[in-house]
Amino acid sequence: MLVEDNPRYREVIALALKQEPDIQLACEFGTAEIALRSLKDRPGGELPDLVLLDLHLPGMGGLEALPRFLGAAPEARIVILTQSDHEADVLRAISLGASGYLLKSSTVTALTDGIRSVMKGGASLDAGVARFILNTLKSRLPTSDSAGLLTDRQREILALLGEGLLKKEIAGRLGISYATVDEHVAHIYARLGVRNAPAAVNQAHLLGLFPHSGKRIG
């Protein structure tokens, strides 16, 4: 499902996704209110696997709508697709349960790869957003009151999870086995009290590992 108020941009996204045999754009809407209403009226109770959600919508904004989409379609992944690269929007979206955050300046390849990554259980983050999360984790984790919560290797893996990498990709990047990464990730989730990568990044934010401000990412 695509929720975007700009009809020309909706058309661009629709045309791009038609070229992908493994991705189907089931429906598109210009407002969150109409999109949410459609979830209650879908035949056979069919719900989307993933929602591409703009933040700046007429009426109900994307951040307000995000938890309502998760409430109406609990199994759906939400990927924010927006022009906003404000730090506050990124952190708020992740804290509300977004599985990804992409900017409209992203390439079609980045968008489709992001959709596939999220559907495989990973995260999908714009390169600038990923750098922001990576840098804040690197700069804040060692000096945080929670510095002893994770080992250096676990902090490194958490940073790569925040960058949107899958476990097998992390294993390749670090030159360690998939089983080792899987074990570290399980320990990270247990120590942070979470169940997935976006929640782990969000928990790092809640523990004061991220700065609280509205500055832009750059």
C-alpha positions as a printed Julia matrix, in Angstrom:
218×3 Matrix{Float64}:
   0.0     0.0     0.0
   1.22    3.49   -0.89
  -0.03    6.51    1.08
   1.16    9.68   -0.66
  -0.74   12.92   -1.38
   1.22   13.93   -4.51
  -0.47   12.18   -7.47
   2.53   12.64   -9.75
   4.87   11.03   -7.24
   2.36    8.21   -6.69
   2.46    7.6   -10.44
   6.25    7.48  -10.45
   6.28    4.93   -7.63
   3.53    2.87   -9.23
   5.38    2.72  -12.57
   8.63    1.77  -10.84
   7.07   -1.04   -8.82
   5.33   -2.48  -11.91
   8.79   -3.35  -13.21
   9.46   -5.57  -10.19
   7.99   -9.07  -10.6
   8.16   -9.84   -6.87
   6.52   -6.61   -5.67
   2.86   -5.75   -6.2
   1.37   -2.34   -5.44
  -2.08   -3.4    -4.27
  -3.52    0.07   -3.67
  -2.62    3.73   -3.29
  -4.24    6.59   -1.39
  -3.8    10.34   -1.02
  -4.7    10.56    2.68
  -4.1     8.41    5.73
  -7.76    8.6     6.73
  -8.98    7.0     3.49
  -6.19    4.41    3.58
  -7.04    3.4     7.15
 -10.72    3.19    6.3
  -9.89    0.9     3.38
  -8.19   -1.57    5.7
 -11.5    -2.2     7.44
 -13.33   -2.67    4.13
 -10.9    -4.9     2.22
 -12.56   -8.04    0.79
 -11.73  -11.21    2.65
  -9.85   -9.23    5.24
  -6.75   -9.08    3.03
  -4.19   -6.67    4.43
  -1.01   -5.27    2.87
   2.33   -6.8     3.8
   3.97   -3.38    3.71
   2.85    0.26    3.74
   4.88    3.04    2.14
   3.84    6.05    4.21
   4.55    9.74    3.63
   4.92   11.94    6.72
   3.45   15.2     5.47
  -0.1    14.37    4.45
  -3.23   16.52    4.39
  -5.3    15.93    7.51
  -3.72   13.18    9.61
   0.06   13.2     9.3
   2.17   10.11    8.84
   3.53   10.03   12.38
   0.03   10.18   13.82
  -1.18    7.55   11.36
   1.72    5.11   11.82
   0.52    3.43   15.04
  -3.02    3.31   13.62
  -1.78    1.39   10.59
   0.01   -1.04   12.9
  -3.14   -1.38   14.95
  -5.27   -2.09   11.87
  -2.69   -4.36   10.22
  -0.42   -5.71   13.0
   1.63   -7.92   10.66
   2.34   -5.15    8.17
   5.7    -3.41    7.96
   5.69    0.37    7.73
   8.34    2.13    5.66
   8.4     5.91    5.83
   8.92    7.52    2.4
   9.35   11.26    2.86
  11.31   14.39    2.05
  12.01   15.02    5.74
  15.5    14.21    6.98
  14.96   15.87   10.35
  16.46   13.91   13.2
  13.31   14.27   15.3
  11.16   12.73   12.53
  13.56    9.8    12.11
  13.67    9.0    15.82
   9.93    9.46   16.26
   9.11    7.18   13.33
  11.43    4.46   14.6
  10.06    4.78   18.13
   6.52    4.33   16.78
   7.46    1.09   15.04
   8.59    1.98   11.51
  10.68   -0.75    9.89
  12.34    1.66    7.48
  12.93    5.31    6.68
  13.65    6.34    3.08
  13.88    9.77    1.51
  12.06   10.61   -1.71
  15.45   11.44   -3.2
  16.32    7.73   -2.98
  16.82    5.86   -6.24
  14.27    3.33   -7.45
  16.81    0.6    -6.73
  17.22    1.81   -3.15
  13.45    1.79   -2.72
  12.89   -1.69   -4.12
  15.91   -3.11   -2.29
  14.61   -1.48    0.87
  11.2    -3.1     0.47
  12.81   -6.52   -0.01
  15.11   -6.03    2.98
  12.2    -5.15    5.27
  10.15   -8.11    4.07
  13.11  -10.38    4.9
  13.11   -9.06    8.44
  15.76   -6.38    8.08
  15.54   -2.61    8.19
  15.48   -0.14    5.32
  17.24    3.15    5.9
  18.27    5.96    3.59
  22.05    6.24    3.39
  22.05    9.61    5.17
  19.76    8.29    7.9
  21.94    5.19    8.29
  25.05    7.35    8.65
  23.28    9.44   11.28
  22.31    6.36   13.31
  25.76    4.83   12.87
  27.54    8.02   13.94
  25.31    8.61   16.95
  25.73    5.03   18.09
  29.49    5.31   17.74
  29.65    8.65   19.51
  27.12    8.03   22.28
  27.33    4.37   23.19
  30.86    4.43   24.67
  30.15    7.52   26.8
  26.6     6.65   27.79
  25.55    5.55   31.25
  24.64    2.3    29.52
  28.13    1.86   28.08
  28.62   -1.45   29.9
  25.33   -2.88   28.65
  26.84   -4.19   25.41
  30.28   -5.44   24.42
  32.31   -3.64   21.75
  31.38   -6.33   19.21
  27.71   -6.07   20.11
  27.84   -2.3    19.71
  29.45   -2.8    16.32
  26.72   -5.24   15.26
  23.99   -2.95   16.61
  25.42   -0.12   14.52
  25.29   -2.32   11.41
  21.72   -3.36   12.22
  20.91    0.35   12.4
  22.54    0.72    8.99
  19.96   -1.74    7.63
  22.2    -4.76    7.1
  20.86   -8.31    7.41
  22.6   -10.84    9.66
  24.31  -12.6     6.76
  25.52   -9.25    5.44
  26.91   -8.35    8.88
  28.71  -11.69    8.99
  30.32  -10.94    5.64
  31.22   -7.38    6.63
  32.87   -8.47    9.9
  34.36  -11.72    8.63
  32.59  -13.88   11.21
  30.07  -16.69   10.91
  26.32  -16.21   10.6
  25.87  -18.27   13.78
  28.12  -15.88   15.7
  26.18  -12.85   14.46
  22.9   -14.57   15.29
  24.12  -15.25   18.83
  25.29  -11.65   19.32
  21.98  -10.29   17.99
  20.07  -12.53   20.4
  22.15  -11.15   23.28
  21.62   -7.56   22.08
  17.85   -8.05   21.95
  17.85   -9.72   25.38
  19.93   -6.99   27.01
  17.89   -4.19   25.45
  14.59   -6.0    26.04
  13.5    -5.89   22.38
  12.54   -8.32   19.61
  13.79   -6.76   16.36
  16.38   -4.41   14.87
  14.27   -1.21   14.65
  13.2    -1.73   18.27
  16.85   -2.17   19.26
  17.74    1.16   17.65
  14.73    2.74   19.33
  15.74    1.34   22.72
  19.19    2.84   22.24
  17.39    6.15   21.76
  15.27    5.65   24.88
  18.4     4.89   26.91
  19.75    8.31   25.99
  22.14    7.09   23.32
  20.73    9.53   20.8
  20.75   13.34   21.14
  17.32   14.95   21.43
  17.01   17.76   18.92
  15.29   18.77   15.73
  18.4    19.42   13.65
  18.69   18.04   10.17
  20.84   15.08    9.33
  23.82   15.95    7.21
